[in-house]
Amino acid sequence: MALAQHHGVPTRLLDWTESPLMAAYFAAIDASSVVSDRVKSERIVVTFLNVGQVTYEDINYAVVNAPRYGNTFLRVQKGLFTYFPTANSYFIENRRWPSLEAIISADERLRYRLGRVSVPSHEADGVLRILHDFGITRASMMPYLEHAAREFQYIRSIFKL
């Protein structure tokens, strides 16, 4: 399921990264002027989960560390997943997997283990330029040959070259 999730197949897993910089990349790229075919929101939001506060007694989900060997995206993106057992019943009722907001509303205790950082969407290209300086780019996050040419165009776009 981890491999399917990283290639765009909807699953009951919610994907995360251990890296706040990579999380910022995924949030910023969706709001960037580089990606013109997506609906833009007003803010870039990075949600983080404080796994140190998780106890088995009061939380109804599991953090899943899928094997990273053989899954390049998962390895370089430092990916992990959360599994919510209630996702299956949500899918049956709504014919789609639940959003993070739907999961939180189903279990208020989860709200206290999550944090959010946000900036205005018009800062997306600036965030991507800073992340580029840290080596966080499309090519570093998705190291396939087809991304090499796109990387050149991407850099030209965010740096206005």
C-alpha positions in Angstrom: 0.0 0.0 0.0 2.9 2.4 0.7 4.1 2.1 -2.9 0.6 2.7 -4.3 0.1 5.7 -2.0 3.3 7.3 -3.2 2.2 7.0 -6.8 -1.1 8.6 -6.3 -3.4 5.7 -5.6 -5.9 6.6 -2.9 -5.5 4.4 0.2 -6.6 4.4 3.8 -3.1 5.5 4.8 -2.4 9.1 5.5 1.2 9.9 4.5 3.6 12.1 6.4 7.3 12.8 6.4 9.8 12.9 9.3 11.3 16.1 7.8 9.6 19.4 8.4 11.5 20.8 5.3 10.0 18.2 3.0 6.6 18.8 4.5 7.1 22.5 3.7 8.0 21.6 0.1 4.8 19.6 -0.4 2.7 22.4 1.0 4.5 25.1 -1.0 4.5 23.4 -4.3 0.7 23.1 -4.3 0.5 26.9 -3.9 3.4 27.9 -6.1 3.1 29.8 -9.3 5.1 26.9 -10.9 2.0 24.7 -10.5 -0.7 26.7 -12.4 -3.3 24.0 -12.9 -4.2 23.6 -9.2 -6.8 25.5 -7.2 -4.8 27.7 -4.8 -5.8 28.1 -1.1 -5.1 31.3 0.8 -2.5 29.7 3.1 0.3 27.1 2.9 -0.2 24.7 5.9 2.1 22.1 7.3 0.4 19.8 9.9 2.6 17.9 12.3 1.9 15.0 14.6 3.5 14.8 18.0 4.1 11.1 18.2 5.7 11.5 21.6 2.3 12.2 23.1 0.6 9.1 21.6 -0.6 6.5 24.0 -2.3 3.3 23.0 -5.1 3.8 25.6 -6.5 7.0 24.2 -5.8 7.1 20.4 -7.4 5.1 17.7 -4.7 5.1 15.0 -1.3 3.6 14.3 1.9 5.1 13.0 3.2 2.8 10.2 6.8 2.7 9.1 6.7 0.8 5.8 9.9 -0.8 4.6 11.9 1.9 2.6 14.1 -0.6 0.7 12.9 -0.7 -2.9 10.7 2.3 -2.5 12.9 5.3 -3.5 10.2 8.0 -2.9 9.5 6.7 0.6 13.3 6.5 1.4 14.3 9.9 0.2 11.2 11.6 1.5 11.6 10.0 4.9 8.0 8.9 4.6 5.8 7.2 7.1 2.0 6.7 7.4 -0.8 6.8 9.9 -3.5 4.2 9.7 -6.9 5.0 11.0 -9.2 1.9 11.5 -12.3 4.1 11.1 -11.2 5.0 7.6 -12.8 1.9 6.1 -16.2 2.7 7.5 -15.9 6.3 6.4 -15.0 5.1 2.9 -18.1 2.8 2.8 -20.4 5.6 3.9 -18.8 8.5 1.8 -17.2 6.6 -1.2 -13.9 8.4 -0.5 -11.1 8.2 2.0 -11.4 10.7 4.9 -9.5 14.0 5.0 -7.4 14.9 8.0 -10.1 17.2 9.1 -12.7 14.4 9.0 -10.4 12.2 11.0 -9.9 14.9 13.6 -13.6 15.6 13.9 -14.2 11.9 14.6 -11.7 11.8 17.5 -11.2 15.2 19.3 -8.3 13.8 21.3 -6.3 13.7 18.1 -6.6 17.5 17.8 -4.3 17.9 20.8 -1.5 15.8 19.2 -1.5 17.9 16.0 0.1 21.2 15.3 -0.1 23.5 12.3 2.2 26.1 10.9 1.0 28.3 8.0 2.1 31.2 5.9 0.2 33.1 3.1 0.1 31.3 -0.2 1.8 34.2 -2.0 5.0 33.3 -0.1 5.1 29.8 -1.8 7.8 30.6 -4.4 9.9 32.2 -1.6 9.6 29.1 0.5 10.6 27.0 -2.5 13.7 29.2 -3.1 14.7 28.7 0.5 14.1 25.0 0.4 16.2 24.8 -2.8 19.1 26.3 -0.8 18.7 23.3 1.6 18.7 20.8 -1.3 14.9 20.2 -1.1 13.8 20.1 -4.7 11.6 18.1 -7.0 14.6 16.2 -8.2 15.9 15.4 -4.7 12.4 14.3 -3.5 11.5 12.3 -6.6 14.8 11.2 -8.1 13.8 9.8 -11.4 15.2 10.7 -14.8 12.0 12.3 -16.1 12.2 14.8 -13.3 15.6 16.1 -14.3 14.3 18.2 -17.2 11.4 19.4 -15.2 13.8 20.4 -12.5 15.6 22.8 -14.8 12.3 24.5 -15.8 11.2 24.5 -12.1 14.4 26.3 -11.0 14.0 28.9 -13.8 10.5 29.5 -12.7 11.0 30.0 -8.9 14.2 32.0 -9.4 12.7 34.0 -12.3 15.7 33.3 -14.5 
